[in-house]
Amino acid sequence: MQDRSDKLLEVALTYHQVGDVEKAEALYREILQSDPASAIAAGNLAAILLHRGQSNEASVLFEQALQTSPTDLKIKSNLAQALGEAGSLEKSMALYHDIARQTRQPQTPNDPAHKILHDQQQKTYLTHKGLPNSGEFIEQYERLTTPAIAARENTQQLKALWASNKPQHIVVDHVLSPAALQALQAYCLQAPIWQQSYSSGYLGAMPEHGLGSPLFAQIIEELHNAFRFAFQDHPLLYYWAFKYDSHKQGTGIHADSAIINANLWITPDSANKDKESGGLVLWDASPPADWPFDRYNNKNEDILKYLQQQKAEKITIPYQCNRMVIFDSSLFHKTDDFDFEEGYENRRINITLLFGRKK
């Protein structure tokens, strides 16, 4: 029986590799009927279902695979992704925290200079505040007993703008409640989550670096409900945060592989030295349908040439603390030039949420 399962798995993997997903799926299901402990069959079938948007069934299968291979970080990461898309954000974030604990690397002299500087500043900040600097993940940011999203009277106006604006976008000010904003700012200053370094001088915090908390989950859930006219029923696909230096460049021109983006800025306005810049630049153009992800996400020269050919027009949205820009993910965009005050607490921080899996 095991020999037959092994042979079926070999054939299923071949079908999967050449892109015949339907035949691969059928064989994975057949294998699991006789060998439920096959982590490869369960994990690969779950990946197919997740890509198709069937996140609940995918979660069950990833759980099944993880029981067989409990130390497999790829399966754990895939399960976290599936749970997040299924709406179980706190469970998803808890799994990402486990991954972060197992993979987080200590600072070394070979780290980029801008990361070493940031980590030194963070250590000084924590010491000054009398907070522990043990490197443990800060998880005490529980859900608020009050709403995390501020009440507003202009929802219908925003809904109308979302339907009419070309390119499709809206700008929402005073998004978070004062309590939620203060807690989120503190979390981003204190948590040792800034693990990804970028050559242009900024840092990233991803879910697998430990970004996330019950408060963070509450904010995302309430945002999804408050602006459902934009997000609709699209699940949260992924999220990250970027922390910048005072003057260096931010993210370059790119588009994202999702349906809707939400970009939230949380550094106090007192840090921003130029009130007319520092936010987001958005173009009224999307990449051609035949461009692969790497081209529309990373190839700056190709993008600039294409935008010139299309005579694309841009919209500049200035920075403001507690401002969120919601827009069509396929639109080209970039971080606007910024000039912030020096100092750790003045570093520009933005949080990006991606909703909706493209077919």
C-alpha positions as CSV (number, residue, x, y, z in Angstrom):
1,M,0.0,0.0,0.0
2,Q,2.8,2.4,0.9
3,D,4.6,1.6,-2.4
4,R,1.4,2.5,-4.3
5,S,1.1,5.8,-2.4
6,D,4.7,6.7,-3.1
7,K,4.2,6.0,-6.8
8,L,1.0,8.1,-6.9
9,L,2.8,10.9,-5.1
10,E,5.6,10.8,-7.6
11,V,3.1,11.1,-10.5
12,A,1.1,13.8,-8.6
13,L,4.3,15.9,-8.1
14,T,5.1,15.6,-11.8
15,Y,1.6,16.9,-12.8
16,H,1.9,19.7,-10.2
17,Q,5.3,20.8,-11.5
18,V,4.1,21.0,-15.1
19,G,1.0,22.9,-14.2
20,D,-1.7,20.3,-14.5
21,V,-3.2,21.2,-11.2
22,E,-6.5,19.3,-11.6
23,K,-4.8,15.9,-12.1
24,A,-2.4,16.7,-9.3
25,E,-5.3,17.6,-7.0
26,A,-7.1,14.3,-7.8
27,L,-4.1,12.2,-7.0
28,Y,-3.3,14.1,-3.8
29,R,-6.9,13.4,-2.6
30,E,-6.5,9.7,-3.6
31,I,-3.2,9.5,-1.7
32,L,-4.7,11.0,1.5
33,Q,-7.6,8.5,1.5
34,S,-5.2,5.7,2.1
35,D,-2.3,7.6,3.7
36,P,-3.7,10.6,5.8
37,A,-0.2,11.1,7.3
38,S,1.3,12.1,4.0
39,A,2.5,15.7,4.8
40,I,3.6,16.3,1.2
41,A,0.2,15.3,-0.3
42,A,-1.7,17.3,2.4
43,G,0.5,20.3,2.1
44,N,0.5,20.4,-1.7
45,L,-3.2,19.9,-1.9
46,A,-3.7,22.7,0.6
47,A,-1.5,25.0,-1.4
48,I,-3.7,24.4,-4.5
49,L,-6.8,25.1,-2.5
50,L,-5.4,28.2,-0.9
51,H,-4.4,29.6,-4.3
52,R,-8.0,29.0,-5.4
53,G,-9.3,30.9,-2.4
54,Q,-10.6,27.9,-0.5
55,S,-8.8,29.0,2.7
56,N,-10.9,27.0,5.2
57,E,-10.3,23.6,3.6
58,A,-6.7,24.6,3.1
59,S,-6.3,25.4,6.8
60,V,-7.6,21.9,7.7
61,L,-5.1,20.2,5.4
62,F,-2.1,22.4,6.5
63,E,-3.0,21.4,10.1
64,Q,-3.0,17.8,9.1
65,A,0.4,18.2,7.4
66,L,1.8,20.0,10.5
67,Q,0.7,17.2,12.8
68,T,2.9,14.9,10.7
69,S,5.8,17.4,10.3
70,P,5.5,19.7,13.4
71,T,9.0,21.3,12.8
72,D,8.4,22.2,9.2
73,L,8.5,26.0,9.1
74,K,7.2,26.2,5.5
75,I,4.0,24.2,6.5
76,K,3.6,26.4,9.6
77,S,3.9,29.5,7.5
78,N,1.4,28.3,4.9
79,L,-1.0,27.4,7.7
80,A,-0.6,30.9,9.2
81,Q,-1.4,32.3,5.7
82,A,-4.4,30.2,5.3
83,L,-5.8,31.0,8.7
84,G,-5.3,34.7,8.0
85,E,-7.2,34.5,4.8
86,A,-10.0,32.5,6.6
87,G,-10.3,35.3,9.1
88,S,-8.6,33.7,12.1
89,L,-6.1,36.5,12.4
90,E,-5.0,36.0,16.0
91,K,-4.3,32.3,15.4
92,S,-2.4,33.2,12.3
93,M,-0.4,35.8,14.1
94,A,0.4,33.3,16.9
95,L,1.9,30.9,14.4
96,Y,3.9,33.7,12.8
97,H,5.3,34.5,16.2
98,D,6.4,30.9,16.6
99,I,8.2,31.2,13.3
100,A,9.8,34.4,14.4
101,R,11.1,33.0,17.6
102,Q,12.7,30.1,15.8
103,T,14.3,32.1,13.0
104,R,15.2,35.5,14.4
105,Q,18.9,36.2,14.0
106,P,20.9,38.3,16.5
107,Q,22.6,41.4,15.3
108,T,26.0,41.0,13.8
109,P,28.8,43.4,12.7
110,N,28.0,42.4,9.2
111,D,24.5,43.8,9.3
112,P,23.9,46.9,7.2
113,A,24.9,50.2,8.9
114,H,21.3,51.5,8.9
115,K,20.0,48.4,10.7
116,I,22.8,48.6,13.3
117,L,21.9,52.2,13.9
118,H,18.2,51.5,14.2
119,D,18.8,48.6,16.7
120,Q,21.1,50.8,18.8
121,Q,18.5,53.6,18.8
122,Q,15.8,51.1,19.8
123,K,17.9,49.7,22.7
124,T,18.6,53.2,24.0
125,Y,14.9,54.0,23.7
126,L,13.9,50.9,25.7
127,T,16.5,51.6,28.3
128,H,15.3,55.2,28.7
129,K,11.7,54.0,29.1
130,G,12.7,51.3,31.6
131,L,11.5,48.6,29.3
132,P,13.1,45.2,28.9
133,N,15.5,44.7,26.0
134,S,15.7,40.9,26.1
135,G,14.7,40.4,22.5
136,E,11.5,38.6,23.5
137,F,8.4,39.4,21.5
138,I,6.1,41.9,23.0
139,E,2.6,40.4,23.1
140,Q,0.8,42.5,25.8
141,Y,-1.0,44.6,23.2
142,E,-4.4,43.1,23.8
143,R,-7.6,44.1,22.1
144,L,-9.1,47.4,23.3
145,T,-12.4,47.3,25.1
146,T,-13.4,50.3,23.0
147,P,-13.5,50.5,19.1
148,A,-10.1,50.7,17.5
149,I,-11.5,52.6,14.5
150,A,-12.7,56.2,15.0
151,A,-16.3,57.0,14.4
152,R,-16.9,59.1,11.3
153,E,-19.7,60.9,9.6
154,N,-18.4,61.0,6.1
155,T,-18.6,57.3,5.2
156,Q,-21.2,57.9,2.5
157,Q,-19.0,60.6,0.9
158,L,-16.0,58.2,1.0
159,K,-18.1,55.5,-0.6
160,A,-19.1,57.8,-3.4
161,L,-15.5,58.9,-3.9
162,W,-14.4,55.2,-4.1
163,A,-16.9,54.6,-6.8
164,S,-16.0,57.7,-8.9
165,N,-12.3,58.5,-8.3
166,K,-10.0,57.8,-11.3
167,P,-7.6,56.3,-10.4
168,Q,-9.6,54.4,-7.8
169,H,-8.5,55.6,-4.4
170,I,-9.7,57.4,-1.3
171,V,-7.9,59.2,1.5
172,V,-9.2,58.7,5.0
173,D,-8.0,60.9,7.9
174,H,-8.2,60.2,11.6
175,V,-8.6,56.5,11.0
176,L,-7.7,55.0,14.4
177,S,-9.1,56.0,17.7
178,P,-6.6,57.9,19.9
179,A,-6.2,54.8,22.1
180,A,-5.5,52.5,19.2
181,L,-3.1,54.9,17.5
182,Q,-1.1,55.4,20.7
183,A,-0.9,51.6,21.4
184,L,0.1,50.9,17.8
185,Q,2.8,53.6,17.9
186,A,4.2,52.1,21.1
187,Y,4.2,48.6,19.7
188,C,6.2,49.7,16.6
189,L,8.7,51.5,18.7
190,Q,9.2,48.7,21.2
191,A,8.8,45.3,19.4
192,P,12.0,43.7,18.0
193,I,10.3,43.1,14.7
194,W,12.4,45.2,12.3
195,Q,14.4,42.4,10.7
196,Q,14.3,43.0,7.0
197,S,16.9,45.5,5.6
198,Y,16.6,47.2,2.3
199,S,19.5,48.7,0.3
200,S,17.9,52.1,0.1
201,G,18.1,52.4,3.9
202,Y,14.8,51.4,5.4
203,L,13.7,48.4,7.4
204,G,10.7,46.0,7.2
205,A,8.7,44.0,9.6
206,M,6.8,41.1,8.2
207,P,4.3,38.6,9.8
208,E,7.1,36.0,10.0
209,H,9.2,38.5,11.9
210,G,6.6,38.7,14.6
211,L,4.5,41.7,13.4
212,G,1.1,41.2,14.9
213,S,-0.8,41.2,18.2
214,P,-4.4,41.0,19.4
215,L,-4.7,44.8,19.0
216,F,-3.3,44.5,15.4
217,A,-5.9,41.9,14.6
218,Q,-8.6,44.0,16.1
219,I,-7.5,47.0,13.9
220,I,-7.5,45.0,10.7
221,E,-10.9,43.4,11.5
222,E,-12.5,46.7,12.2
223,L,-11.0,48.4,9.2
224,H,-12.4,45.6,7.0
225,N,-15.9,46.2,8.4
226,A,-15.7,50.0,8.4
227,F,-14.6,50.2,4.8
228,R,-16.4,47.2,3.4
229,F,-17.5,49.2,0.4
230,A,-13.9,49.1,-0.7
231,F,-12.6,45.8,0.8
232,Q,-15.8,44.0,0.1
233,D,-15.4,40.3,1.1
234,H,-11.8,40.2,0.0
235,P,-9.7,38.4,2.6
236,L,-6.5,39.8,4.1
237,L,-3.7,38.3,2.1
238,Y,-0.6,39.8,3.7
239,Y,0.6,42.8,5.7
240,W,3.9,44.5,6.6
241,A,5.3,47.6,8.1
242,F,8.2,49.8,6.9
243,K,10.3,52.1,9.1
244,Y,12.5,54.7,7.4
245,D,15.4,56.9,8.3
246,S,14.9,60.6,8.3
247,H,15.9,61.5,4.8
248,K,16.8,58.4,2.8
249,Q,14.6,57.0,-0.1
250,G,11.5,54.9,0.5
251,T,10.0,52.2,-1.6
252,G,10.3,52.8,-5.4
253,I,7.7,52.7,-8.1
254,H,5.8,49.3,-8.1
255,A,2.4,47.7,-8.2
256,D,1.2,44.9,-5.9
257,S,-0.3,41.5,-6.6
258,A,-3.6,41.9,-4.8
259,I,-6.9,43.6,-5.3
260,I,-7.0,46.4,-2.7
261,N,-4.2,48.1,-0.8
262,A,-4.5,50.1,2.4
263,N,-1.5,52.2,3.5
264,L,-1.6,53.6,7.0
265,W,0.9,56.2,8.4
266,I,1.4,56.4,12.2
267,T,4.4,58.6,13.0
268,P,3.4,61.9,14.7
269,D,3.0,64.9,12.4
270,S,5.6,66.8,14.5
271,A,8.3,64.6,12.9
272,N,7.4,65.7,9.4
273,K,9.4,68.8,8.3
274,D,7.6,69.2,4.9
275,K,3.8,69.0,5.3
276,E,3.3,68.9,1.5
277,S,5.2,65.7,0.9
278,G,6.3,62.5,2.6
279,G,3.2,60.5,1.8
280,L,2.3,58.5,-1.4
281,V,2.6,59.1,-5.1
282,L,-0.1,57.2,-7.1
283,W,-0.2,56.9,-10.9
284,D,-3.3,56.4,-13.0
285,A,-1.8,53.4,-14.7
286,S,-1.5,49.6,-14.1
287,P,1.0,47.2,-15.6
288,P,0.2,45.3,-18.8
289,A,-1.5,42.0,-18.3
290,D,1.5,40.1,-19.6
291,W,4.0,41.6,-17.2
292,P,5.2,39.1,-14.5
293,F,5.3,40.1,-10.9
294,D,9.0,40.7,-10.8
295,R,8.8,43.2,-13.6
296,Y,6.0,45.4,-12.3
297,N,7.2,45.1,-8.7
298,N,11.0,45.7,-9.2
299,K,12.0,46.8,-12.7
300,N,12.2,50.6,-12.2
301,E,13.5,51.4,-15.7
302,D,10.8,49.4,-17.4
303,I,8.1,50.9,-15.2
304,L,9.3,54.5,-15.9
305,K,9.4,53.9,-19.6
306,Y,5.9,52.4,-19.6
307,L,4.5,55.3,-17.6
308,Q,6.0,57.8,-20.1
309,Q,4.5,55.8,-23.0
310,Q,1.1,55.8,-21.3
311,K,1.4,59.5,-20.4
312,A,0.4,58.5,-17.0
313,E,-0.6,61.2,-14.5
314,K,0.3,61.1,-10.9
315,I,-1.5,62.1,-7.7
316,T,0.7,63.1,-4.7
317,I,-0.9,62.5,-1.3
318,P,1.0,64.3,1.5
319,Y,1.9,62.6,4.7
320,Q,-0.4,62.9,7.7
321,C,-0.3,60.9,10.9
322,N,-3.3,58.5,11.2
323,R,-4.1,58.9,7.5
324,M,-4.9,55.9,5.4
325,V,-4.9,55.6,1.6
326,I,-7.0,52.9,0.1
327,F,-6.4,52.2,-3.6
328,D,-6.5,49.6,-6.4
329,S,-3.4,47.4,-5.8
330,S,-2.6,47.3,-9.5
331,L,-1.9,51.0,-9.7
332,F,1.7,52.0,-9.8
333,H,2.8,53.8,-6.7
334,K,5.8,54.8,-4.5
335,T,6.7,56.5,-1.3
336,D,7.0,60.2,-1.8
337,D,10.2,62.0,-1.0
338,F,10.3,62.7,2.7
339,D,12.2,64.9,5.2
340,F,11.6,64.0,8.8
341,E,13.2,65.1,12.0
342,E,16.2,63.1,13.4
343,G,15.7,60.7,16.2
344,Y,14.3,57.3,16.8
345,E,10.7,58.3,17.6
346,N,10.6,60.5,14.5
347,R,11.2,57.7,12.0
348,R,8.5,57.5,9.4
349,I,6.4,54.3,9.9
350,N,3.8,53.0,7.5
351,I,1.7,49.8,7.6
352,T,0.5,48.2,4.4
353,L,-2.4,45.7,4.2
354,L,-3.2,43.7,1.0
355,F,-6.7,42.4,0.5
356,G,-8.0,40.0,-2.2
357,R,-6.3,37.3,-4.2
358,K,-6.1,37.9,-7.9
359,K,-7.4,35.1,-10.0
